[in-house]
Amino acid sequence: MNAFPPVPEMVAAVRSKRVAPDHFVTESLRRLEQHGGTLGAVLSLTKERAQADLAPLSARLAGGEDLPLAGVPIAIKDNICVRGTTTTCGSRILESYRPPYDATAVERLVRAGAVIVAKTNLDEFAMGSSTENSAFFPAKNPWDLARVPGGSSGGSASVVAAALVPAALGSETGGSVRQPAAFTGIAGLKPTYGRVSRYGLVAFGSSLDQIGTFARTAADAALIHAVIAGRDPRDATSSDHPVEPNQARSMDLKGLRVGIPKEGHDSAIDARIRARLSATQERLLAAGAVIRELSLPHAKYAIPTYYIVATAEASSNLARHDGMHCGVAAPPEKDLLHQYLRNRAQGFGAEVTRRILLGTFCLSSGYYDAYYERAMRVRSLLARDYRAAFEQVDVLLGPTTPTPAFKHGEKTSDPLQMYLADVLTAGANLAGVPALSIRAGHLTEGGSELPIGLQLTGPAWSENLLFRVGAAIESYWPEADRLPPFVRSQA
Amino acid sequence: MIDENLVRSVAHLARIAIPEARVPGLAKELAHIVEYVDQLAALDVQGVAPLTHTNAGANVYREDEVAPSLPVEAVMALAPARSGNFYRVPKVIGDA
């Protein structure tokens, strides 16, 4: 099995009628059907919806519509609404939820000619860093099926890395796109807060949530991102900041100021990942970039701050899930209160329950000031760190994760250890700035080749710059083009 | 600070029934996490404003106009139990 061609080539082939409009969609559905199960990556195939969106495609092309994603199959994380398909959030409480509407990001993809082929597995309500918290089954990493693909968007990362689809949408609250992108060796963007509409994304931490894009390369991710970005009247927090035209190509790095936060060279980070960072710095220097070491002094508080802000917002957002607006009728309780207590106890898994309780605690009378209020103040300090950094440099470069992909079960017994998997990613969400994880080759561990991800962070609205610098860095590690062994051995 | 009684009261506020056998374990797990996030207490945040929105600009207004909403039947069709266009739930108000 080979990778899909780069997205622009697929679109050109469909537009010029060298292949039928359904060519790549049919191939993607075949691959998903054959291998999606092995990877635990797919919660549902959206065949009917795909046929419905394919049907008018020929006529739309003939009518001269500009379709920048014509015939491109895309998988969607199962916490993003796709009309008429189940959108479970990886949770029992939404097991039978079929939203009667499309998320704005999905609507824009379909309008651009893309075709939704699958809904992908995730940690329940996007809470987790390994996709082991799915209420249905854990997802696997195509590089080593004994390891996790990261999370919470692990299913989306897994299907892109295994070349079952060329691209997918995920969502981020504290690193849920970038961390799985790093663990599976693909590109993953967390956009600037407000860049992509959250309409139709099931809410977790509303001041942090963003829909993000996965693709094999930064260039492909740029193309998808350009389609879904922009103001949406249905999300008041979406920004009317102009969307720059997509520039999906590498750039001249001469004079580019690249900041290396010293936190990225911390001894707690895998030495092989640090070595890859150093080697990348040297390549950037040789290309004419200016390298500056700096510090984000409050970065070390990102995880404690994140787990207060995100759980507080989650406890409030998840209050709406009462098991009485959708789903299967539960045996009636004696009164409404007991119905709530029982429906929610049965509907939520262990980690979601833990986080709702933690968030409720942080917001409760007597603790609010010490926890939620204080965390929001620390969040200010962290955002200031980023602003100060971007007065000195154009982008920041560091590792995306402290380790390569870990094994199933390795961190499930201690929630706090799992939380620390997001130690290098949560800062960008708290500060609202964009960050892109890109593949930077592999390391070998326990006989497996495991991908390494590096992370570029920029000031608000700098997505295009991140894509272009990312494309340059990808080219330094040509072996990053390799497909996982799981894929190479398949038809 | 987080003990079994606090777990019970927070769980009640959150409207989640926690089996009694699970309470000690949850108290331990939550205490462990709270102990970790307590490192923020060491920071001086005096005079630092809380950050509630990262892209805070002007408030967002729109015209107060009638716009299409979701079809009622499509939404009600999701209901586990309904009576016409109402959700059927257990009694809310007690006997007089």
HADDOCK unambig.tbl for C-alpha pairs under 7 A between the chains (distance, minus, plus):
assign (segid A and resid 100 and name CA) (segid B and resid 74 and name CA) 6.13 0.50 0.50
assign (segid A and resid 100 and name CA) (segid B and resid 75 and name CA) 6.81 0.50 0.50
assign (segid A and resid 193 and name CA) (segid B and resid 55 and name CA) 6.98 0.50 0.50
assign (segid A and resid 207 and name CA) (segid B and resid 53 and name CA) 6.23 0.50 0.50
assign (segid A and resid 236 and name CA) (segid B and resid 60 and name CA) 6.35 0.50 0.50
assign (segid A and resid 304 and name CA) (segid B and resid 36 and name CA) 6.90 0.50 0.50
assign (segid A and resid 304 and name CA) (segid B and resid 37 and name CA) 4.42 0.50 0.50
assign (segid A and resid 324 and name CA) (segid B and resid 79 and name CA) 6.63 0.50 0.50
assign (segid A and resid 324 and name CA) (segid B and resid 80 and name CA) 6.32 0.50 0.50
assign (segid A and resid 325 and name CA) (segid B and resid 78 and name CA) 6.74 0.50 0.50
assign (segid A and resid 325 and name CA) (segid B and resid 79 and name CA) 5.03 0.50 0.50
assign (segid A and resid 325 and name CA) (segid B and resid 80 and name CA) 6.83 0.50 0.50
assign (segid A and resid 326 and name CA) (segid B and resid 78 and name CA) 4.71 0.50 0.50
assign (segid A and resid 326 and name CA) (segid B and resid 79 and name CA) 4.58 0.50 0.50
assign (segid A and resid 326 and name CA) (segid B and resid 80 and name CA) 5.63 0.50 0.50
assign (segid A and resid 327 and name CA) (segid B and resid 78 and name CA) 6.63 0.50 0.50
assign (segid A and resid 327 and name CA) (segid B and resid 79 and name CA) 6.61 0.50 0.50
assign (segid A and resid 327 and name CA) (segid B and resid 80 and name CA) 5.39 0.50 0.50
assign (segid A and resid 328 and name CA) (segid B and resid 80 and name CA) 4.94 0.50 0.50
assign (segid A and resid 329 and name CA) (segid B and resid 80 and name CA) 4.51 0.50 0.50
assign (segid A and resid 329 and name CA) (segid B and resid 81 and name CA) 6.07 0.50 0.50
assign (segid A and resid 332 and name CA) (segid B and resid 90 and name CA) 6.68 0.50 0.50
assign (segid A and resid 333 and name CA) (segid B and resid 90 and name CA) 6.73 0.50 0.50
assign (segid A and resid 334 and name CA) (segid B and resid 90 and name CA) 6.66 0.50 0.50
assign (segid A and resid 335 and name CA) (segid B and resid 90 and name CA) 5.03 0.50 0.50
assign (segid A and resid 335 and name CA) (segid B and resid 91 and name CA) 5.37 0.50 0.50
assign (segid A and resid 335 and name CA) (segid B and resid 92 and name CA) 6.21 0.50 0.50
assign (segid A and resid 336 and name CA) (segid B and resid 89 and name CA) 6.73 0.50 0.50
assign (segid A and resid 336 and name CA) (segid B and resid 90 and name CA) 5.13 0.50 0.50
assign (segid A and resid 336 and name CA) (segid B and resid 91 and name CA) 6.18 0.50 0.50
assign (segid A and resid 336 and name CA) (segid B and resid 92 and name CA) 5.56 0.50 0.50
assign (segid A and resid 340 and name CA) (segid B and resid 15 and name CA) 6.06 0.50 0.50
assign (segid A and resid 341 and name CA) (segid B and resid 15 and name CA) 4.87 0.50 0.50
assign (segid A and resid 341 and name CA) (segid B and resid 16 and name CA) 4.51 0.50 0.50
assign (segid A and resid 341 and name CA) (segid B and resid 17 and name CA) 4.76 0.50 0.50
assign (segid A and resid 342 and name CA) (segid B and resid 16 and name CA) 6.80 0.50 0.50
assign (segid A and resid 342 and name CA) (segid B and resid 17 and name CA) 5.89 0.50 0.50
assign (segid A and resid 344 and name CA) (segid B and resid 16 and name CA) 5.42 0.50 0.50
assign (segid A and resid 345 and name CA) (segid B and resid 16 and name CA) 5.02 0.50 0.50
assign (segid A and resid 345 and name CA) (segid B and resid 17 and name CA) 5.28 0.50 0.50
assign (segid A and resid 345 and name CA) (segid B and resid 18 and name CA) 6.80 0.50 0.50
assign (segid A and resid 357 and name CA) (segid B and resid 10 and name CA) 6.15 0.50 0.50
assign (segid A and resid 357 and name CA) (segid B and resid 11 and name CA) 6.12 0.50 0.50
assign (segid A and resid 357 and name CA) (segid B and resid 14 and name CA) 6.69 0.50 0.50
assign (segid A and resid 358 and name CA) (segid B and resid 30 and name CA) 6.78 0.50 0.50
assign (segid A and resid 360 and name CA) (segid B and resid 10 and name CA) 6.37 0.50 0.50
assign (segid A and resid 360 and name CA) (segid B and resid 14 and name CA) 6.48 0.50 0.50
assign (segid A and resid 361 and name CA) (segid B and resid 10 and name CA) 6.13 0.50 0.50
assign (segid A and resid 373 and name CA) (segid B and resid 50 and name CA) 6.68 0.50 0.50
assign (segid A and resid 376 and name CA) (segid B and resid 50 and name CA) 4.54 0.50 0.50
assign (segid A and resid 376 and name CA) (segid B and resid 51 and name CA) 5.11 0.50 0.50
assign (segid A and resid 376 and name CA) (segid B and resid 52 and name CA) 6.62 0.50 0.50
assign (segid A and resid 377 and name CA) (segid B and resid 45 and name CA) 6.28 0.50 0.50
assign (segid A and resid 377 and name CA) (segid B and resid 48 and name CA) 5.75 0.50 0.50
assign (segid A and resid 377 and name CA) (segid B and resid 49 and name CA) 5.67 0.50 0.50
assign (segid A and resid 377 and name CA) (segid B and resid 50 and name CA) 4.06 0.50 0.50
assign (segid A and resid 377 and name CA) (segid B and resid 51 and name CA) 6.06 0.50 0.50
assign (segid A and resid 378 and name CA) (segid B and resid 45 and name CA) 6.87 0.50 0.50
assign (segid A and resid 379 and name CA) (segid B and resid 51 and name CA) 5.98 0.50 0.50
assign (segid A and resid 380 and name CA) (segid B and resid 49 and name CA) 6.79 0.50 0.50
assign (segid A and resid 380 and name CA) (segid B and resid 50 and name CA) 6.13 0.50 0.50
assign (segid A and resid 380 and name CA) (segid B and resid 51 and name CA) 5.06 0.50 0.50
assign (segid A and resid 416 and name CA) (segid B and resid 33 and name CA) 6.40 0.50 0.50
assign (segid A and resid 431 and name CA) (segid B and resid 54 and name CA) 6.35 0.50 0.50
assign (segid A and resid 432 and name CA) (segid B and resid 54 and name CA) 5.39 0.50 0.50
